[in-house]
Amino acid sequence: MEAGRFVRLILTPMRVLEKIGEMREASRACRRNGGRVGLVPTMGALHEGHLSLVRAARAKCDTVAVSIFVNPTQFGPREDFSQYPRTFDRDCELLRGENVDLVFAPAVQEIYPAQPGSAGQQRAAVPAYSTWIEVAALTDRLDGKSRPGHFRGVATVVAKLFHIVEPDVAFFGQKDAAQLLIIRRMVRDLNFPIEVVGCPIVREPDGLAMSSRNAYLSSEERKLALLLNRSLREVEQAFRAGEHRIDALIRIGSDAFSLQPAVRLDYFEIVNPETLEPPAQAERSLVAVAAYVGTTRLIDNLLLEK
């Protein structure tokens, strides 16, 4: 048995930590004993997609840490921060079932300390926070274009989690493809000694990409939400049949939404998966879609490859 694996087996049951110092010391204790630490950053409301990341971490690392933090700085002023599903007790039960070692669940005040002279760190005070990370030329693409400031908030909180947890490996889902690319670029540019692992999209049996926001959908909206994946598959089918013109493929995907006014298209784009820029032809491209089903905004994507 590997030394690191033995270390994991003798650790105490899953610990829930709320303070930065506690989390940092728990992670360092694992590495002092020769173990590798894997981090799965989440905002809670866990589903099978998150658990697939946890299993990937479990297979690769000695200690698995999962963060549960609804990050206010990646939500716009009219977005669903206050309504975002929070199911902490259920989340912890799911993570215990996956043999997770550490859960980091800090308060907002722990991650974004109040500024000097501030009356406190409530949601409205977060914009007074002074230090941000922006990945130039990427944070204004796809969701970043539709949600200004979103990826700045994502990059900043992930950098904070990396400094706090100090993982050897971090795991992210492919469903947030732009986010995954931005985190990889940040890790490269800022010399984080961390391996970033992207894991495949996990779907419901009917093809709907798993998302915490699926819980917002009514039964009728749940059926309508299948349009996102269907539009991607229609583009993939056309691509396999020999259509490689970007404008034609985008038109095929976008037209799928014109027949269903109850689903409002935010964007349907085809981009280079390494730069998020429009490619000349769809030889190896990321097809990404975002749409509102009722009031719920959902995203999905797939990779086209010859």
C-alpha positions as CSV (number, residue, x, y, z in Angstrom):
1,M,0.0,0.0,0.0
2,E,1.3,3.5,-0.9
3,A,2.3,5.6,2.1
4,G,-0.1,8.4,1.0
5,R,-3.0,5.9,0.8
6,F,-2.3,4.6,4.3
7,V,-2.3,8.2,5.6
8,R,-5.8,8.7,4.3
9,L,-7.1,5.5,5.9
10,I,-6.1,6.6,9.4
11,L,-7.5,10.1,9.2
12,T,-10.6,10.9,11.3
13,P,-14.0,11.0,9.7
14,M,-15.0,14.0,7.5
15,R,-14.2,17.3,9.1
16,V,-16.2,20.5,8.3
17,L,-14.0,23.6,8.7
18,E,-15.1,27.2,8.6
19,K,-11.9,29.1,9.3
20,I,-9.0,29.7,6.9
21,G,-6.4,28.8,9.4
22,E,-8.0,25.4,10.2
23,M,-8.4,24.5,6.6
24,R,-4.8,25.4,5.8
25,E,-3.4,23.4,8.7
26,A,-5.5,20.4,7.8
27,S,-4.2,20.4,4.3
28,R,-0.6,20.9,5.3
29,A,-0.9,18.0,7.8
30,C,-1.7,15.7,4.9
31,R,1.3,16.8,2.9
32,R,3.7,16.6,5.8
33,N,2.8,12.9,5.8
34,G,3.5,12.5,2.1
35,G,-0.1,12.8,0.9
36,R,-1.5,14.6,-2.2
37,V,-4.4,17.0,-1.6
38,G,-7.2,17.3,-4.2
39,L,-9.7,20.2,-4.1
40,V,-13.2,20.3,-5.6
41,P,-14.5,23.9,-5.5
42,T,-18.3,24.1,-5.4
43,M,-21.1,26.4,-4.4
44,G,-23.1,23.6,-2.8
45,A,-26.5,22.3,-3.9
46,L,-24.5,19.2,-5.0
47,H,-25.6,16.7,-7.7
48,E,-24.1,13.8,-9.5
49,G,-21.9,16.2,-11.6
50,H,-20.2,17.4,-8.5
51,L,-19.9,13.9,-7.1
52,S,-18.1,12.8,-10.3
53,L,-15.4,15.4,-9.6
54,V,-15.1,14.1,-6.0
55,R,-14.6,10.6,-7.3
56,A,-12.0,11.8,-9.8
57,A,-10.2,13.4,-6.8
58,R,-10.6,10.3,-4.7
59,A,-8.9,8.2,-7.4
60,K,-6.0,10.6,-7.8
61,C,-5.4,12.0,-4.3
62,D,-4.8,10.9,-0.7
63,T,-6.9,13.7,0.8
64,V,-10.0,15.1,-0.8
65,A,-11.2,18.6,0.2
66,V,-14.5,20.1,-1.1
67,S,-15.2,23.7,-0.7
68,I,-18.9,24.9,-0.3
69,F,-19.1,28.6,-0.7
70,V,-21.7,30.6,-2.6
71,N,-19.4,33.3,-3.9
72,P,-21.2,36.7,-4.0
73,T,-18.6,38.3,-6.3
74,Q,-19.5,36.2,-9.3
75,F,-23.2,37.2,-9.2
76,G,-24.5,40.4,-10.9
77,P,-26.8,42.8,-9.0
78,R,-29.9,41.3,-10.6
79,E,-28.8,37.7,-10.5
80,D,-29.9,34.9,-8.1
81,F,-27.3,35.2,-5.3
82,S,-29.9,35.3,-2.5
83,Q,-32.1,32.6,-4.1
84,Y,-29.3,30.2,-5.1
85,P,-30.1,26.8,-3.6
86,R,-28.4,26.1,-0.3
87,T,-28.6,22.5,0.9
88,F,-25.7,22.3,3.3
89,D,-26.8,19.3,5.4
90,R,-27.7,17.2,2.4
91,D,-24.5,18.2,0.7
92,C,-22.5,17.0,3.7
93,E,-24.3,13.6,3.7
94,L,-23.5,13.1,0.1
95,L,-19.9,14.0,0.7
96,R,-19.7,11.6,3.6
97,G,-21.0,8.9,1.3
98,E,-18.0,9.6,-1.0
99,N,-15.4,9.4,1.8
100,V,-14.5,13.1,1.5
101,D,-11.9,14.1,4.1
102,L,-12.4,17.8,4.5
103,V,-15.2,20.3,3.8
104,F,-14.3,23.9,3.8
105,A,-17.5,26.0,4.3
106,P,-16.5,29.6,5.2
107,A,-18.7,32.5,5.8
108,V,-18.6,35.4,3.3
109,Q,-16.8,37.5,6.0
110,E,-14.1,34.9,6.2
111,I,-13.3,35.1,2.4
112,Y,-14.0,38.8,1.9
113,P,-13.0,40.6,5.1
114,A,-14.7,43.9,5.8
115,Q,-12.8,46.9,4.6
116,P,-11.5,49.5,7.1
117,G,-14.3,51.7,8.2
118,S,-17.0,49.2,6.8
119,A,-19.9,48.5,9.0
120,G,-19.7,44.8,8.1
121,Q,-19.4,42.4,5.3
122,Q,-22.9,42.0,4.0
123,R,-23.6,41.3,0.3
124,A,-23.8,45.0,-0.5
125,A,-20.3,45.6,1.0
126,V,-18.5,43.1,-1.2
127,P,-17.9,45.6,-4.1
128,A,-15.7,47.5,-1.6
129,Y,-13.2,44.6,-1.8
130,S,-10.0,45.9,-3.3
131,T,-8.0,43.1,-4.9
132,W,-9.2,41.2,-8.0
133,I,-7.8,38.8,-10.5
134,E,-8.8,39.2,-14.1
135,V,-7.6,36.9,-16.9
136,A,-7.3,39.4,-19.8
137,A,-8.9,38.5,-23.2
138,L,-10.9,35.6,-21.7
139,T,-13.1,37.1,-19.0
140,D,-15.2,39.0,-21.5
141,R,-16.1,36.0,-23.6
142,L,-19.2,33.7,-23.5
143,D,-20.6,34.0,-19.9
144,G,-18.2,36.9,-19.3
145,K,-19.8,38.9,-22.1
146,S,-23.3,38.2,-20.9
147,R,-22.4,38.5,-17.2
148,P,-19.9,41.4,-16.8
149,G,-17.6,40.8,-13.8
150,H,-18.6,37.1,-13.4
151,F,-15.3,35.6,-14.3
152,R,-13.4,38.2,-12.3
153,G,-15.3,37.0,-9.3
154,V,-14.7,33.4,-10.2
155,A,-10.9,33.8,-10.8
156,T,-10.6,35.8,-7.5
157,V,-12.3,33.3,-5.3
158,V,-10.6,30.3,-6.9
159,A,-7.2,32.0,-6.4
160,K,-8.2,32.5,-2.7
161,L,-9.2,28.9,-2.4
162,F,-5.9,27.8,-3.9
163,H,-3.9,29.9,-1.4
164,I,-6.0,28.6,1.5
165,V,-6.2,24.9,0.7
166,E,-2.9,24.6,-1.2
167,P,-4.0,21.6,-3.2
168,D,-1.8,19.6,-5.5
169,V,-4.7,19.0,-7.9
170,A,-8.0,20.9,-8.5
171,F,-11.0,19.4,-10.3
172,F,-13.5,21.4,-12.4
173,G,-16.3,20.3,-14.7
174,Q,-16.3,20.8,-18.5
175,K,-19.9,22.2,-18.4
176,D,-18.3,25.5,-17.4
177,A,-15.8,25.3,-20.3
178,A,-14.9,29.0,-20.2
179,Q,-14.3,28.9,-16.5
180,L,-12.1,25.8,-16.8
181,L,-10.0,27.6,-19.5
182,I,-9.7,30.7,-17.3
183,I,-8.6,28.8,-14.3
184,R,-6.0,26.9,-16.3
185,R,-4.7,30.2,-17.7
186,M,-4.6,31.8,-14.3
187,V,-2.7,28.8,-12.9
188,R,-0.2,29.0,-15.7
189,D,0.3,32.8,-15.6
190,L,0.6,33.0,-11.8
191,N,2.7,29.9,-11.4
192,F,0.4,28.1,-9.0
193,P,2.0,24.6,-8.4
194,I,-1.4,23.0,-9.1
195,E,-2.6,20.5,-11.7
196,V,-6.0,21.5,-13.0
197,V,-8.1,18.5,-14.1
198,G,-11.2,18.9,-16.3
199,C,-13.9,16.3,-16.0
200,P,-16.7,15.4,-18.5
201,I,-20.2,16.9,-18.3
202,V,-22.6,14.6,-16.4
203,R,-26.0,14.5,-18.0
204,E,-29.5,13.2,-17.0
205,P,-30.7,10.2,-19.0
206,D,-32.5,12.5,-21.4
207,G,-29.4,14.6,-22.0
208,L,-30.0,17.6,-19.8
209,A,-26.7,18.8,-18.3
210,M,-26.8,18.5,-14.5
211,S,-26.8,21.9,-12.8
212,S,-27.8,23.1,-9.4
213,R,-30.1,25.6,-11.1
214,N,-32.1,22.7,-12.6
215,A,-33.9,22.7,-9.2
216,Y,-35.5,26.0,-10.2
217,L,-37.3,24.4,-13.2
218,S,-41.0,23.5,-13.2
219,S,-41.9,20.2,-14.8
220,E,-42.8,22.0,-18.0
221,E,-39.7,24.1,-18.0
222,R,-37.7,20.9,-17.4
223,K,-38.9,19.6,-20.7
224,L,-38.2,22.8,-22.5
225,A,-34.6,22.9,-21.1
226,L,-33.8,19.9,-23.3
227,L,-33.7,22.3,-26.1
228,L,-30.1,23.4,-25.1
229,N,-28.7,19.9,-25.6
230,R,-30.8,19.3,-28.7
231,S,-29.5,22.4,-30.4
232,L,-25.9,21.3,-29.7
233,R,-26.6,17.8,-31.1
234,E,-28.1,19.3,-34.3
235,V,-24.9,21.3,-34.9
236,E,-22.9,18.2,-34.2
237,Q,-24.9,16.2,-36.7
238,A,-24.5,18.9,-39.3
239,F,-20.7,19.0,-38.6
240,R,-20.5,15.2,-39.0
241,A,-22.3,15.5,-42.3
242,G,-19.6,17.8,-43.6
243,E,-20.8,21.4,-42.7
244,H,-17.8,23.2,-41.3
245,R,-18.8,26.8,-42.0
246,I,-19.0,28.6,-38.6
247,D,-21.9,30.9,-39.6
248,A,-23.9,28.0,-41.0
249,L,-23.4,26.0,-37.9
250,I,-24.3,28.9,-35.6
251,R,-27.5,29.5,-37.6
252,I,-28.5,25.8,-37.2
253,G,-28.1,26.0,-33.5
254,S,-29.8,29.4,-33.1
255,D,-32.7,28.5,-35.3
256,A,-33.6,25.7,-32.9
257,F,-34.6,28.3,-30.4
258,S,-36.7,30.4,-32.8
259,L,-39.5,27.7,-32.7
260,Q,-39.7,27.9,-28.9
261,P,-40.4,31.4,-27.6
262,A,-40.7,30.2,-24.0
263,V,-36.9,29.6,-24.1
264,R,-34.9,32.9,-24.6
265,L,-31.5,32.4,-26.2
266,D,-28.7,34.4,-24.5
267,Y,-25.9,33.2,-26.8
268,F,-25.0,30.5,-29.2
269,E,-21.4,30.6,-30.1
270,I,-18.6,28.5,-31.7
271,V,-15.1,29.3,-30.4
272,N,-11.6,28.0,-30.3
273,P,-11.5,25.9,-27.1
274,E,-8.1,27.3,-26.1
275,T,-8.7,31.0,-26.8
276,L,-12.5,31.5,-26.9
277,E,-12.0,33.4,-30.1
278,P,-14.0,32.7,-33.3
279,P,-12.2,30.1,-35.4
280,A,-11.9,30.3,-39.2
281,Q,-13.5,26.8,-39.5
282,A,-15.0,24.3,-37.1
283,E,-12.2,21.8,-37.2
284,R,-11.8,21.6,-33.4
285,S,-14.2,24.0,-31.8
286,L,-16.2,24.5,-28.7
287,V,-20.0,24.9,-29.3
288,A,-21.4,26.8,-26.3
289,V,-25.0,27.8,-25.5
290,A,-26.7,29.8,-22.8
291,A,-30.5,30.3,-22.6
292,Y,-33.2,31.3,-20.2
293,V,-35.9,28.7,-19.5
294,G,-38.5,30.8,-17.8
295,T,-36.3,32.9,-15.4
296,T,-33.6,30.2,-15.0
297,R,-30.4,30.7,-17.0
298,L,-28.7,27.4,-18.1
299,I,-25.6,26.7,-20.1
300,D,-24.3,23.7,-22.0
301,N,-21.5,22.9,-24.5
302,L,-19.8,20.2,-26.6
303,L,-16.6,19.9,-28.5
304,L,-16.5,19.4,-32.2
305,E,-13.5,17.4,-33.5
306,K,-12.9,15.9,-36.9
